[in-house]
Amino acid sequence: MSTKNVVVAGGGGFIGGHLVRDLVSQGHRVHVADVKPIDQWWQVAEEAVNHPGLDVGDVTNASALVPDGADEVYNLAADMGGMGFIHHNKLDCMLSVLPSTAMLQAARHRGVGMFFYSSSACVYPDYRQTETDVRPLREEDAYPAMPEDGYGWEKLFTERLCRHFLEDAGLQTRVARYHNVYGPQGTWTGGREKAPAALSRKIATAVLTGESSIEIWGDGEATRTFMYVDDCVEGTQMIARADSPEPVNLGSEELVSINHLATLIEQIAGVELRHEHVEGPQGVRGRSSDNTVISERYGWAPSIKLVDGLERTYSWVYDQVKHSLGR
């Protein structure tokens, strides 16, 4: 593969950090921006051209980040988190349209070869996700539209924006709908963490402190699929470099309840804890990815089983909790 000039917006975040590492390992010249100061980035690739504290929601900053004729632009810049954050911060989630729009404008102005947008399964309508034994969501199920309030609406709007930048401005856009990405070197505490990291933290804390129970929001019977971050990074680049502009699901088909997810992590940790079900935002009742399109179009499927990814995630989170407790 020839060396590419690549831009990653949101490269100090969880998925962005893993993506930057992989792009750098391939020998590409990678320009990375994140609004956070560099000491808050989850990973820092010293080989990359790093721009900490750069708000690409400002089109001037976005244009300064993107070199003329860049080969690839990956926009992962967004204000987001797990269900707790999404539920309580709908306005902040919708304002992620600013970096999305600014990066698209910059990519068009700079004449880049390809623009990738990280969308989400949250674009799918609530009315298709009311049962735990949910029918896996197909790409065409996004319409008639009724996505998750705030976060989902921004994602669906930007998908359409990408479509019209392609049709009206000739910018080659690619879109993947991420389904619950998890793994190490990402948010595990503070309110933005997703279920695998949150449960790993709770279970690790119980192991280290001798507690006998953990809290789970709701009845724990809501179902989800979870994709390990290495599969996400691989699938992202495959979709970005292919020739189809249509949004495609990027996720796993291993459907589990939140209760079962907790049990899997407990088995990894070697404990059995009591589950205390408490009030909290739960999101849709069930959500699963239909991978027919990505399989038929690209011949691809995620390679990392849930239990294997959870082992790696729990091990990393355990070390973070241990350090935070001064153990």
Order of alpha helices (4+ residues) and beta strands (2+ residues): beta-alpha-beta-beta-alpha-beta-alpha-alpha-alpha-beta-alpha-beta-beta-alpha-beta-beta-beta-alpha-beta-beta-alpha-beta-alpha-alpha
